[in-house]
Amino acid sequence: MPKNQIKALLVFTLLVGASWVLPAQAADWVAQTSGTTTTLNSIDMYDTGLGLAVGDSGVILKTTNGGQTWTSKGSVVNNWHDVDFSTSSIAWVVGDGGKIMKSTDGGNTWSSVTSGVTAALRSIEFLSPETGFIVGSSGTILNTFDSGATWTQQAPLTTQTLFGVSGGTYFMSMKRAWAVGSGGVILRFDTLGGWKTQSSGTINTLQDVYVKPGTGSYEVWVAGNGISSNGGPGFLKTVDAGATWSIVSQSVSTTGAISSVKM
């Protein structure tokens, strides 16, 4: 399912990495204690209480109280790059070596799932309990349309690393998804046409993509580095499902790299 808006950005930024925060919003942010010093790479909040965070060295953390406390649930040593709930009880993590793990009890226990690839898997998102996408290094894209029972590798459209994937629905519950990565690569999936390339207008690395809910999968934001007008980190935006992309004029007050975008 698309990543929840209520708490995900707050916890993601404070636990995982750099953020873009408007000054008027800064007072709303509260630091939380993760209980680990290991690098955390991603978070998904299913609702205001239930969430999972993952990181290097096999770290998987779970919260049931909105991040007030986190409990370790990791059992397999691997660098995990992303996590996503497909239902309230089913969650997925992806990481190095083509590894996928699945939980059917809300993140308490995990079992391995065959991916069929050895590439580092960088991002996962389920658009519904049935439909999900995984992207990773060397242009790797995996699709599932049967709730993760099988994952099918797509013919590569690029050799670049894909760092982020996000999607949504439009007319008659059809699906769209975008994947972004190194070299300014943007790929779009459509139920009617599969995966195709789009022109981003940049050759800089694009780190993450976010499809804004309630827009019919027409408004999409991309976070990247070296893409703003001053050469720093910034954002691309489309309001026509990727037919055209423009640089967002809002300045980004950070000297660090931007790794994610959520709203």
C-alpha positions as CSV (number, residue, x, y, z in Angstrom):
1,M,0.0,0.0,0.0
2,P,1.2,3.6,-0.5
3,K,3.2,4.8,2.5
4,N,1.0,6.4,5.1
5,Q,1.2,10.2,5.4
6,I,0.4,10.7,9.1
7,K,3.6,9.8,10.8
8,A,5.9,8.4,8.1
9,L,7.7,11.7,7.2
10,L,8.3,12.7,10.8
11,V,9.7,9.4,11.9
12,F,11.6,8.8,8.7
13,T,13.5,12.0,8.8
14,L,14.5,11.9,12.5
15,L,15.5,8.2,12.4
16,V,16.8,7.9,8.8
17,G,18.3,11.0,7.2
18,A,18.1,14.5,5.9
19,S,14.8,16.2,5.3
20,W,13.2,19.3,3.7
21,V,11.1,21.1,6.3
22,L,9.4,24.4,5.9
23,P,10.3,26.8,8.8
24,A,6.7,27.0,10.0
25,Q,6.6,23.3,10.4
26,A,9.9,22.8,12.3
27,A,8.3,23.2,15.7
28,D,6.1,20.2,15.1
29,W,9.1,17.8,14.9
30,V,10.1,15.7,18.0
31,A,13.1,13.5,18.2
32,Q,12.5,9.8,18.9
33,T,14.9,7.1,20.2
34,S,15.4,4.1,17.9
35,G,17.5,2.1,20.3
36,T,20.2,1.4,17.7
37,T,23.2,3.3,16.4
38,T,23.1,1.3,13.1
39,T,22.2,3.3,9.9
40,L,18.5,3.2,9.3
41,N,17.4,3.3,5.6
42,S,13.7,3.3,5.5
43,I,10.4,3.4,7.4
44,D,6.7,2.6,6.7
45,M,3.9,3.5,9.0
46,Y,0.7,1.5,8.3
47,D,-1.3,3.9,10.6
48,T,-0.6,6.3,13.4
49,G,0.5,3.4,15.7
50,L,2.0,0.5,13.7
51,G,5.3,1.0,11.9
52,L,8.5,-0.7,10.8
53,A,12.0,0.7,10.2
54,V,14.9,-1.1,8.6
55,G,18.6,-0.6,8.2
56,D,22.0,-2.1,7.8
57,S,23.3,-5.2,9.5
58,G,19.9,-6.9,9.6
59,V,18.2,-4.2,11.7
60,I,14.4,-4.4,11.7
61,L,12.5,-2.3,14.3
62,K,8.8,-2.3,15.1
63,T,6.6,0.3,16.8
64,T,3.0,-0.1,17.9
65,N,2.7,3.3,19.6
66,G,3.6,5.8,16.9
67,G,7.3,5.6,17.5
68,Q,7.4,6.2,21.2
69,T,9.2,2.9,21.6
70,W,10.9,0.6,19.1
71,T,11.5,-3.2,19.4
72,S,14.1,-5.2,17.5
73,K,12.6,-7.8,15.1
74,G,15.6,-8.5,12.9
75,S,16.8,-12.1,12.6
76,V,18.7,-12.2,9.3
77,V,22.0,-10.3,8.8
78,N,21.7,-8.2,5.7
79,N,21.6,-4.6,4.7
80,W,17.8,-3.8,4.3
81,H,17.0,-0.8,2.1
82,D,13.2,-0.5,2.2
83,V,10.1,-1.8,4.0
84,D,6.4,-1.7,3.0
85,F,3.1,-2.9,4.4
86,S,0.8,-4.5,1.9
87,T,-1.9,-5.1,4.6
88,S,-2.1,-4.5,8.3
89,S,-0.5,-7.9,9.0
90,I,1.7,-8.5,5.9
91,A,4.9,-6.5,5.5
92,W,8.0,-6.8,3.2
93,V,11.6,-5.8,3.4
94,V,14.2,-5.8,0.5
95,G,17.9,-5.5,0.6
96,D,21.3,-6.6,-0.7
97,G,21.9,-9.8,-2.7
98,G,18.4,-9.8,-4.1
99,K,16.9,-10.7,-0.7
100,I,13.2,-10.3,0.1
101,M,11.7,-11.1,3.5
102,K,8.0,-11.3,4.3
103,S,6.1,-11.1,7.6
104,T,2.5,-12.2,8.0
105,D,2.2,-11.1,11.7
106,G,2.8,-7.4,11.4
107,G,6.6,-7.6,11.5
108,N,7.1,-9.9,14.5
109,T,8.6,-12.8,12.5
110,W,10.1,-13.0,9.0
111,S,10.6,-15.6,6.3
112,S,12.6,-15.5,3.1
113,V,10.9,-15.1,-0.3
114,T,12.6,-16.1,-3.6
115,S,13.3,-13.0,-5.8
116,G,15.1,-14.8,-8.7
117,V,17.8,-12.1,-8.7
118,T,21.1,-11.2,-6.9
119,A,21.0,-7.5,-7.5
120,A,20.7,-5.1,-4.5
121,L,17.0,-4.3,-4.1
122,R,16.5,-0.7,-3.1
123,S,12.8,0.0,-2.9
124,I,9.5,-1.7,-2.6
125,E,5.9,-0.5,-2.8
126,F,2.5,-2.2,-2.9
127,L,-0.2,-0.3,-4.6
128,S,-2.8,-2.8,-3.4
129,P,-2.6,-6.1,-1.5
130,E,-2.2,-7.8,-4.8
131,T,0.0,-5.4,-6.9
132,G,3.6,-4.6,-5.9
133,F,6.9,-3.4,-7.4
134,I,10.5,-3.7,-6.4
135,V,13.5,-1.9,-8.0
136,G,17.2,-2.0,-7.5
137,S,20.7,-2.0,-9.0
138,S,21.4,-2.6,-12.7
139,G,17.9,-1.5,-13.7
140,T,16.2,-4.4,-11.8
141,I,12.4,-4.3,-11.7
142,L,10.3,-7.0,-10.1
143,N,6.5,-7.1,-10.4
144,T,3.9,-9.1,-8.5
145,F,0.2,-9.2,-9.2
146,D,-0.6,-12.1,-6.9
147,S,0.2,-10.6,-3.5
148,G,3.8,-11.6,-3.7
149,A,3.4,-15.3,-4.3
150,T,5.6,-14.8,-7.4
151,W,7.9,-12.0,-8.4
152,T,8.6,-11.5,-12.1
153,Q,11.7,-9.7,-13.4
154,Q,11.0,-7.2,-16.2
155,A,13.3,-6.7,-19.2
156,P,15.7,-4.0,-18.2
157,L,15.1,-0.5,-19.6
158,T,18.3,0.9,-18.1
159,T,21.6,-0.3,-16.5
160,Q,21.4,2.5,-13.9
161,T,20.6,1.8,-10.2
162,L,16.9,2.5,-9.4
163,F,16.5,3.9,-5.9
164,G,12.8,4.6,-5.5
165,V,9.4,3.4,-6.7
166,S,5.9,4.7,-6.0
167,G,2.5,4.4,-7.6
168,G,-1.2,4.9,-7.4
169,T,-4.5,4.2,-9.2
170,Y,-6.4,6.0,-11.8
171,F,-9.5,5.3,-14.1
172,M,-11.3,2.1,-13.2
173,S,-8.6,1.1,-10.6
174,M,-5.9,0.8,-13.2
175,K,-2.4,1.3,-11.8
176,R,0.5,3.6,-12.5
177,A,4.0,3.5,-10.9
178,W,7.2,5.4,-11.3
179,A,10.8,4.3,-10.7
180,V,13.8,6.7,-10.5
181,G,17.5,6.4,-10.2
182,S,21.0,7.3,-11.3
183,G,21.6,9.3,-14.4
184,G,18.3,11.1,-14.1
185,V,16.4,7.9,-15.0
186,I,12.6,8.0,-14.7
187,L,10.5,4.9,-15.7
188,R,6.7,4.7,-15.7
189,F,4.5,1.7,-15.4
190,D,0.9,1.7,-16.7
191,T,-1.5,-1.2,-16.6
192,L,-2.2,-0.6,-20.3
193,G,1.4,-0.4,-21.5
194,G,3.9,-1.8,-18.9
195,W,7.2,-0.1,-18.2
196,K,8.4,2.7,-20.4
197,T,11.1,5.5,-20.1
198,Q,10.3,9.2,-19.5
199,S,12.6,12.2,-19.9
200,S,13.5,13.9,-16.7
201,G,15.6,16.7,-18.2
202,T,18.6,15.9,-15.9
203,I,21.4,13.4,-15.7
204,N,21.8,13.8,-11.9
205,T,20.9,11.1,-9.4
206,L,17.2,10.9,-8.5
207,Q,16.7,9.3,-5.1
208,D,13.0,8.9,-4.5
209,V,9.6,9.4,-6.1
210,Y,6.2,10.0,-4.5
211,V,2.8,9.8,-6.2
212,K,0.5,12.3,-4.5
213,P,-2.9,10.7,-3.5
214,G,-6.1,12.2,-4.8
215,T,-4.6,13.4,-8.1
216,G,-5.5,10.4,-10.2
217,S,-1.8,9.5,-10.3
218,Y,-1.1,12.7,-12.3
219,E,0.9,14.7,-9.7
220,V,4.2,13.1,-8.9
221,W,7.2,14.4,-7.0
222,V,10.9,13.3,-7.4
223,A,13.7,14.1,-5.0
224,G,17.3,14.3,-6.3
225,N,20.7,15.9,-5.8
226,G,22.2,18.5,-8.1
227,I,18.9,19.3,-9.8
228,S,17.9,22.6,-8.3
229,S,18.6,25.9,-10.0
230,N,21.7,26.5,-7.8
231,G,23.0,23.0,-8.4
232,G,22.0,21.7,-5.0
233,P,19.4,19.1,-3.9
234,G,15.9,19.7,-5.1
235,F,12.7,18.4,-6.5
236,L,11.1,17.6,-9.9
237,K,7.3,17.7,-10.3
238,T,4.8,16.6,-12.9
239,V,1.1,17.3,-13.0
240,D,0.5,15.4,-16.3
241,A,1.6,11.9,-15.3
242,G,5.1,12.5,-16.4
243,A,4.6,13.9,-19.9
244,T,6.6,16.9,-18.7
245,W,8.7,17.5,-15.6
246,S,9.7,20.8,-14.0
247,I,12.1,21.9,-11.2
248,V,10.2,23.0,-8.1
249,S,11.1,26.6,-7.3
250,Q,10.9,26.2,-3.5
251,S,14.4,26.5,-2.1
252,V,15.9,23.6,-0.1
253,S,17.7,24.8,3.0
254,T,20.1,21.9,3.4
255,T,23.7,21.3,2.4
256,G,23.2,17.5,2.7
257,A,21.8,15.1,0.2
258,I,18.1,14.5,0.0
259,S,17.2,10.8,0.1
260,S,13.4,10.8,0.2
261,V,10.2,12.8,-0.5
262,K,6.8,12.3,1.3
263,M,3.9,14.6,1.9
